[in-house]
Amino acid sequence: GCGKRGPYNPVRGDRVVARVRELLDHHFPLENGTHAWAVGYAAAQGQLEVTFGDGSRAALLDPAQFAGHDGEPDKPDGILLVKNGLHLEIRFGASNPIGRRDLAAVSDVRLESALSTIMDLEDSVASVDTDDKLAGYRNWLGLMKGTLEQTFEKNGETVSRVLHGDRRFTAPDGNELTLHGRSLMLVRNVGMHLVTDAVLAGGKPIPETFLDAMITALAGKHDLLGNGPMRNSRAGSIYIVKPKMHGSAEVELAVELFGRVEQALGLDRGTLKMGIMDEERRTTVNLRNCIAAARERVFFINTGFLDRTGDEIHTDMEAGPVLPKAEMKSAAWLSAYEDSNVDTGLAAGLRGHAQIGKGMWAMPDEMANMLSAKIGHPKAGASTAWVPSPTAATLHAIHYLMVDVDARQAQLAAREPASVDDVLTLPLMDAGRTLSPDALTRELENNAQGILGYVARWVGQGVGCSKVPDINNVALMEDCATLRISSQHIANYLHHGLLDEAQVRKAMERMAVIVDRQNAGDPDYHPMSSDFESSIPFQAALDLALKGREQPNGYTEFILYARRQQMKAAD
């Protein structure tokens, strides 16, 4: 009886309410009793007062966890609690379907989450020409001015989304407490390897990252000038994430670029802050120098294990056949890479000053598994980690109630740093090892289906990131990073003779039939299996596999851009 049905299923709701009260008891315990006994909440003399059904009262075991209230103290609209720097808000409303059934009229519990969010101009979007770039820039401008609004259909209803205003409470000392109502918005520019003809210099396209830096900073200046109803930065900064940099020399180039943009736009030096994605081997082993090069600007470092795996396969291309993909996740280099990023960040003094981040949970429909597994990130010292949805962000925030990351980072700072030798251990199959024909077929078909499922939407529809069913119909969040892994994996096995071109073509054709079937309900989808030769998405997928070895660093964008432009011209 707990399935989703109608506007509200009380059986399911009661289970959720019970689970949330368990969470309150665990993280915000009362000096006696339990939140499950509560029939009323109030703010009394700067403390939380909880009334039970027998008329007795209790305060928080740790009074410092009470952060404030809104509404009348004796009958508040909301109670604000705090732990490990994260706020939790208990909302009340007897007219609400949930509040009506609750003795304390609790209608909702809101957990502060997604404290920062990346607006992506890179891996998550299919942006291949001036019109596409303008659409992305226009959205970022709307966010910086606070005017962006999006209306869409959901479950038969028209829904509008706008930026949320700040939230105001009365603090325990009686003063007003204001909490930022929105994520701190960061913007990811493209990597240094791409060019754009949106602007020409001497008749030639310019580096796309140069244009991104100028336009995203110019849009961000609206926020600094207070040109909208709300503010993004509370420190007078614009936050730009830089991906796919190879070592400190490229970080130095990005620093110089930021300085020139600041000069051109009349911004104080240091206004443009830099997030360093640690997703290429040269950056991994030189991360401390990278941080030093951007020491006046760096606001986060982050492992990107998906792109980093694609880079690893391409870098090791000539050394031998790499491990099957499932085994790659437990390879020595990967765990050393994750630990090394934290160790280096802590040694560089980022604790309490900048985010140290971990990578994406790629299964957006597997939230129970995420809740069990992703606690590993804060335990590993990450003060932030990537998630695929707002629901995932809220669930992941529970992990930061469970783990005091600042204290955990203090512990980790004392350990022996990860070995660079381990980071540089190549993930190759042992000499003489062979894979059975069945194992090779499974590996090939898994890669081929993943490539086709993503490319069919990227090239065919201009969708840069979405839930793509895998070969077992498990929805995975796919972007250019996962595509890089699959295409490089096939290219590696081709190069070392484990596969031949005919096998790859046949597997692609078989998997195209499956991908077409998986997308049969999408009216905008372009089927591939009806004519392989004329299908632009199919040919793009084939190019990525057959030409993967010759792609610089194994990057997928050069093929994707060309084929998407071809598709747009054909349409």
C-alpha positions in Angstrom: 0.0 0.0 0.0 3.0 2.3 -0.1 3.1 2.9 -3.8 2.8 6.4 -5.4 -0.9 7.0 -6.2 -3.1 10.1 -6.3 -2.0 13.4 -4.9 -1.2 11.9 -1.5 -1.1 8.3 -0.3 -1.5 8.4 3.5 0.0 4.9 4.0 3.1 5.9 2.2 3.0 9.3 3.9 2.9 7.7 7.4 5.9 5.6 6.6 7.8 8.7 5.5 6.8 10.7 8.6 8.0 7.9 10.8 11.3 7.7 9.0 11.8 11.4 9.3 11.1 11.4 13.0 13.7 8.7 13.4 16.1 11.1 11.6 15.2 13.9 14.0 15.7 11.6 17.0 19.1 10.5 15.7 20.5 13.9 14.7 18.5 16.3 16.9 17.7 14.3 20.0 15.7 15.6 22.9 16.9 15.7 26.5 14.1 13.1 27.1 11.4 11.4 25.1 11.2 11.3 21.3 10.0 13.5 18.4 7.4 10.8 17.8 5.6 11.8 20.9 5.5 15.5 20.0 2.1 17.3 19.9 3.6 20.8 19.7 6.8 22.8 19.0 7.5 26.3 20.3 10.4 28.7 20.7 10.6 29.7 24.4 13.3 32.0 25.9 15.7 31.2 23.1 15.3 27.5 23.2 13.2 24.8 21.5 10.4 23.5 23.6 8.6 20.3 22.5 5.3 19.4 24.2 4.3 15.7 24.5 0.8 14.2 24.6 0.8 14.0 28.4 1.5 17.7 28.8 5.2 17.3 29.7 7.9 19.2 27.8 11.4 18.6 26.6 14.3 20.7 25.1 17.0 19.7 22.8 19.8 17.6 24.3 22.2 20.1 22.6 20.5 23.5 22.9 23.0 24.9 20.4 21.2 23.0 17.6 18.2 25.4 17.9 18.9 28.0 15.2 15.6 30.0 15.1 11.9 30.1 14.2 9.5 32.0 12.0 6.0 33.0 12.9 4.8 33.3 16.5 7.1 31.8 19.1 4.3 29.8 20.8 2.8 28.7 17.5 5.5 28.9 14.9 5.2 28.4 11.2 8.6 26.8 11.2 11.4 25.7 13.5 15.1 25.9 12.3 17.7 23.4 13.6 21.4 23.1 12.7 24.0 20.4 12.8 27.5 20.3 11.1 26.7 23.7 9.5 23.6 22.3 7.7 20.1 23.6 8.6 16.9 21.5 8.9 13.5 23.2 9.0 10.4 21.7 10.5 7.3 23.3 8.9 3.8 23.3 10.4 0.4 23.6 8.8 -2.9 22.0 10.0 -4.5 22.8 6.6 -1.9 20.7 4.8 -2.9 17.0 4.0 0.1 15.9 5.9 -0.2 18.4 8.8 -3.9 17.5 9.3 -2.9 13.9 10.1 -0.1 14.9 12.5 -0.6 15.6 16.2 2.0 18.3 16.1 0.7 19.6 12.7 4.1 18.9 11.1 3.5 19.3 7.4 7.1 19.1 6.0 10.8 18.8 7.0 13.2 20.6 4.7 16.8 19.7 4.8 19.3 22.2 3.5 21.1 20.7 0.6 22.7 21.5 -2.8 24.6 24.4 -1.2 26.4 24.9 -4.5 25.2 23.9 -8.0 27.1 24.0 -11.3 25.5 25.5 -14.3 27.1 23.6 -17.1 28.3 24.8 -20.5 30.5 21.7 -20.9 29.8 18.0 -20.6 26.1 18.2 -19.8 25.0 20.2 -22.9 25.1 19.8 -26.6 26.3 23.2 -27.7 27.9 23.2 -31.1 27.2 26.6 -32.7 26.4 30.3 -32.0 22.7 29.7 -31.4 23.4 27.0 -28.9 26.0 29.1 -27.1 23.6 32.1 -26.9 20.9 29.9 -25.3 23.4 28.8 -22.6 24.6 32.3 -22.0 21.1 33.7 -21.9 20.2 31.2 -19.1 23.3 32.1 -17.1 22.5 35.8 -17.5 18.9 35.2 -16.3 20.2 33.4 -13.2 22.7 36.2 -12.4 20.0 38.9 -12.8 17.5 36.7 -10.9 14.9 36.9 -13.7 15.1 33.4 -15.2 11.8 31.6 -15.3 10.9 28.2 -16.8 7.4 26.9 -17.4 6.8 23.2 -18.4 4.3 20.4 -18.2 4.6 17.8 -15.4 2.1 15.1 -14.7 -0.5 17.0 -16.7 0.0 20.2 -14.9 1.7 23.5 -15.9 4.6 24.1 -13.5 6.8 27.3 -13.3 10.2 27.5 -11.8 11.8 30.7 -10.5 14.7 31.4 -8.2 13.7 31.1 -4.5 14.0 34.1 -2.3 16.1 34.3 0.9 14.5 32.7 4.1 14.1 34.8 7.2 13.9 33.6 10.8 14.1 34.9 14.3 17.3 33.7 15.9 17.4 32.5 19.5 18.8 35.9 20.6 15.8 37.7 19.0 17.6 39.1 16.0 16.7 38.4 12.4 18.5 35.5 10.8 18.6 35.3 7.0 19.5 32.2 5.1 20.4 32.1 1.4 17.4 30.7 -0.4 19.3 29.3 -3.3 22.4 27.3 -4.2 25.6 29.2 -4.7 25.7 29.1 -8.5 28.9 28.1 -10.2 29.4 28.0 -14.0 31.5 25.4 -15.8 33.3 26.7 -18.9 34.4 24.4 -21.7 37.9 22.9 -21.8 40.8 24.5 -23.5 40.8 22.1 -26.5 37.7 23.5 -28.2 37.3 26.4 -30.6 34.2 28.4 -31.6 33.4 30.4 -34.8 30.9 32.6 -32.8 33.9 35.0 -32.6 36.7 35.2 -35.2 40.2 36.6 -34.7 42.0 37.2 -38.0 39.3 35.2 -39.7 39.9 32.1 -37.5 37.8 30.6 -34.7 38.9 31.5 -31.2 39.3 29.2 -28.2 35.8 28.6 -26.9 36.9 28.8 -23.3 38.1 32.4 -23.9 34.6 33.4 -25.0 33.1 31.5 -22.1 35.3 33.3 -19.6 34.4 36.7 -21.0 30.6 36.2 -21.3 30.0 34.3 -18.1 32.0 36.9 -16.2 30.1 39.7 -17.8 26.8 38.1 -16.9 28.1 37.6 -13.4 28.9 41.3 -13.1 25.1 41.9 -12.9 25.1 40.0 -9.6 28.0 41.9 -8.2 26.3 45.2 -9.1 23.1 44.1 -7.5 21.1 44.5 -10.7 18.5 41.9 -9.7 16.2 41.2 -6.8 18.5 38.7 -5.2 22.2 38.0 -4.9 24.3 34.9 -5.8 27.7 35.6 -4.3 27.9 36.8 -0.7 31.6 37.6 -1.1 31.6 39.6 -4.3 33.0 36.8 -6.5 32.1 34.9 -9.7 32.7 31.2 -9.6 34.0 29.5 -12.7 34.8 25.8 -12.9 37.6 24.8 -15.2 37.6 21.3 -16.6 40.1 19.2 -18.5 43.2 21.1 -17.6 46.5 19.3 -18.0 48.9 20.3 -15.3 50.0 23.6 -13.7 51.0 25.3 -17.0 47.4 25.2 -18.2 46.2 26.4 -14.8 48.6 29.3 -15.2 47.1 30.1 -18.6 43.6 30.1 -17.0 44.8 32.4 -14.3 46.2 34.8 -16.9 42.9 34.6 -18.9 40.9 35.4 -15.8 43.2 38.4 -15.0 42.7 39.8 -18.5 38.9 39.3 -18.3 38.9 41.2 -15.0 40.9 44.0 -16.5 38.6 44.3 -19.5 35.4 44.3 -17.4 36.7 46.6 -14.7 36.6 43.9 -12.0 39.0 43.8 -9.0 41.7 41.3 -9.4 40.7 38.0 -7.8 37.0 38.5 -8.5 36.9 35.4 -10.8 37.4 32.4 -8.6 38.5 29.0 -10.1 37.3 25.5 -9.5 39.9 22.9 -10.6 38.6 19.7 -12.0 41.2 17.0 -11.3 40.3 14.7 -14.2 43.5 14.3 -16.3 46.6 12.4 -15.1 49.0 15.3 -15.5 46.8 17.4 -13.1 46.5 14.5 -10.7 50.2 14.1 -10.1 50.8 17.9 -10.2 47.8 18.9 -8.2 49.7 20.8 -5.5 51.4 22.9 -8.2 48.1 23.5 -9.9 46.6 24.8 -6.6 49.7 27.0 -6.0 49.3 28.5 -9.5 45.7 29.5 -8.7 46.2 30.1 -5.0 44.5 33.5 -5.0 41.5 32.1 -6.9 40.9 28.4 -6.1 37.6 27.7 -4.4 37.4 24.0 -5.1 39.2 21.0 -6.3 37.2 18.0 -7.4 37.9 14.5 -8.6 36.1 13.6 -11.8 36.6 9.8 -11.9 34.6 9.3 -15.1 36.7 11.7 -17.3 39.8 10.6 -15.4 39.1 7.0 -16.3 38.7 7.9 -20.0 42.0 9.8 -19.8 43.7 6.9 -18.1 42.6 4.5 -20.8 43.8 6.8 -23.6 47.1 7.6 -21.9 47.8 3.8 -21.5 46.7 3.1 -25.1 50.0 1.8 -26.3 51.0 -0.1 -23.1 48.5 -3.0 -23.5 44.9 -4.1 -23.1 43.2 -2.4 -20.2 41.1 -4.1 -17.6 37.4 -4.8 -18.2 35.3 -1.8 -17.1 33.9 -3.5 -14.0 37.4 -4.3 -12.8 38.6 -0.8 -13.5 36.6 0.5 -10.5 38.7 -1.5 -8.1 42.1 -0.8 -9.8 44.9 0.5 -7.6 45.3 3.7 -9.5 41.7 4.8 -9.0 41.6 4.6 -5.2 45.0 6.2 -5.0 43.8 9.0 -7.2 40.7 9.7 -5.0 42.8 9.7 -1.8 45.6 11.8 -3.4 43.2 14.5 -4.3 42.0 14.9 -0.6 45.6 14.5 0.7 46.8 17.2 -1.6 44.0 19.6 -0.9 44.4 19.3 2.9 48.2 19.7 2.6 47.6 22.9 0.6 45.4 24.4 3.3 42.0 24.0 1.7 40.3 22.8 4.9 37.8 25.4 5.9 38.7 27.6 2.9 37.6 25.7 -0.3 35.6 22.7 -1.3 37.2 19.3 -1.8 34.8 17.4 -3.9 34.0 13.9 -5.2 32.3 12.6 -8.3 28.8 11.7 -9.5 26.3 9.1 -8.5 25.3 8.0 -12.0 22.1 6.0 -11.2 19.4 8.6 -10.6 16.6 6.0 -10.0 18.7 4.0 -7.4 18.3 6.3 -4.4 18.2 3.6 -1.8 21.6 2.3 -3.0 22.9 5.9 -3.1 21.8 6.5 0.5 23.8 3.4 1.5 26.9 4.0 -0.6 27.5 7.7 -1.0 28.3 8.2 2.7 31.7 7.0 1.6 32.4 10.5 0.1 32.2 12.6 3.3 34.0 9.8 5.1 36.7 10.1 2.5 37.0 13.8 3.3 34.8 15.3 0.7 33.0 18.5 1.7 30.9 18.3 -1.5 30.0 15.6 -4.0 28.1 15.5 -7.3 24.5 14.2 -7.5 22.1 13.9 -10.4 18.9 15.5 -9.1 17.4 17.6 -6.3 16.1 14.5 -4.6 19.5 13.0 -4.6 21.0 16.2 -3.2 18.6 16.1 -0.2 19.2 12.5 0.5 23.0 13.0 0.2 22.7 15.9 2.7 21.8 13.3 5.3 25.3 12.0 5.0 26.7 15.4 6.0 24.5 15.2 9.2 26.0 11.8 9.9 29.7 12.8 9.2 31.4 15.9 10.6 33.6 16.6 7.5 35.7 19.2 9.2 36.6 16.7 11.9 37.1 13.9 9.4 39.5 16.1 7.4 41.5 16.8 10.5 41.9 13.1 11.0 42.8 12.5 7.3 45.4 15.2 7.4 47.5 13.1 9.7 47.6 10.0 7.5 50.3 8.9 5.1 49.6 10.6 1.8 48.6 8.3 -1.1 51.5 7.0 -3.2 52.2 8.6 -6.5 53.5 5.2 -7.6 50.0 3.8 -7.0 48.4 6.7 -8.9 50.7 5.8 -11.9 50.0 2.0 -11.8 48.6 1.2 -15.2 45.3 -0.6 -15.1 46.4 -3.3 -17.6 45.4 -6.9 -17.9 48.1 -9.3 -16.7 50.4 -10.5 -19.4 49.1 -13.7 -20.9 45.5 -13.1 -19.7 42.8 -13.6 -22.2 39.1 -12.9 -22.1 36.7 -15.6 -23.3 34.6 -14.9 -26.4 31.5 -14.5 -24.3 33.3 -12.0 -21.9 34.6 -10.0 -24.9 31.1 -9.9 -26.4 29.5 -8.7 -23.2 32.2 -6.0 -22.8 31.8 -4.9 -26.4 28.0 -4.8 -26.3 27.8 -3.0 -23.0 30.2 -0.3 -24.4 28.4 -0.1 -27.8 24.9 0.2 -26.2 26.1 2.9 -23.9 27.7 4.9 -26.8 24.6 4.5 -29.0 22.1 5.3 -26.3 23.9 8.6 -25.5 24.9 9.6 -29.0 21.4 9.0 -30.4 20.2 11.8 -28.1 23.3 14.1 -28.3 23.6 14.1 -32.0 20.0 13.3 -32.9 18.2 15.6 -30.5 20.8 18.0 -29.0 20.3 16.5 -25.5 23.7 16.7 -23.7 22.9 14.8 -20.5 19.9 12.5 -19.7 18.9 9.2 -18.2 20.0 6.6 -20.7 18.9 3.0 -20.2 21.8 0.6 -20.2 21.9 -2.8 -21.8 20.0 -4.1 -18.7 17.5 -1.2 -18.9 18.9 0.4 -15.8 18.7 4.2 -16.2 22.2 5.8 -16.0 23.1 9.5 -16.1 25.3 9.7 -19.2 27.4 12.6 -20.4 30.5 13.1 -22.4 32.7 11.6 -19.6 31.0 8.2 -19.7 31.0 8.3 -23.5 34.8 8.9 -23.3 35.3 5.8 -21.2 33.2 3.5 -23.5 34.7 4.7 -26.7 38.3 4.5 -25.4 37.7 1.1 -24.0 36.6 -0.2 -27.5 39.5 1.6 -29.1 42.0 0.0 -26.7 40.7 -3.5 -27.4 40.7 -2.8 -31.2 44.3 -1.5 -31.1 45.5 -4.6 -29.3 43.7 -7.1 -31.4 41.1 -8.3 -28.8 38.4 -7.1 -31.3 38.3 -6.3 -35.0 36.4 -3.7 -36.9 33.8 -6.1 -38.2 33.0 -7.3 -34.7 32.5 -3.7 -33.6 30.3 -2.8 -36.5 28.1 -5.9 -36.0 27.8 -5.2 -32.3 26.9 -1.6 -33.0 24.1 -2.7 -35.4 22.7 -5.2 -32.8 22.7 -2.6 -30.1 21.2 0.1 -32.3 18.1 -2.1 -32.6 17.9 -2.3 -28.8 18.4 1.5 -28.4 15.7 2.2 -31.0 13.3 -0.1 -29.0 14.2 1.7 -25.8 13.4 5.1 -27.3 10.3 4.0 -29.2 8.0 6.2 -27.2 9.9 9.4 -27.9 8.3 11.3 -30.8 11.5 13.3 -31.4 13.8 10.3 -31.6 15.6 9.4 -34.9 15.7 5.6 -35.3 19.1 4.3 -36.4 18.5 0.6 -37.3 16.3 1.3 -40.3 19.2 2.7 -42.3 22.6 2.4 -40.7 24.5 4.1 -43.5 22.3 7.3 -43.6 21.9 7.5 -39.8 24.0 10.4 -38.6 23.8 9.4 -34.9 24.8 5.8 -35.8 27.8 6.9 -37.9 28.9 9.2 -35.0 28.8 6.3 -32.6 30.8 4.2 -35.0 33.4 7.0 -35.5 33.8 7.3 -31.7 34.7 3.6 -31.4 36.7 3.1 -34.6 38.5 6.5 -34.5 38.8 6.7 -30.7 42.6 6.0 -30.6 43.3 9.1 -32.8 41.2 11.5 -30.8 43.3 13.9 -28.7 43.2 12.7 -25.2 40.3 10.5 -26.2 38.0 13.5 -26.2 34.6 12.9 -27.8 33.7 16.5 -28.6 35.4 16.8 -32.0 33.3 14.0 -33.5 30.2 15.0 -31.6 30.4 18.6 -32.7 30.9 17.7 -36.3 28.1 15.2 -36.4 25.6 17.4 -34.5 26.3 20.3 -36.9 25.6 17.8 -39.7 22.4 16.7 -38.1 21.2 20.3 -37.6 22.0 21.1 -41.2 20.0 18.0 -42.4 17.0 19.0 -40.2 
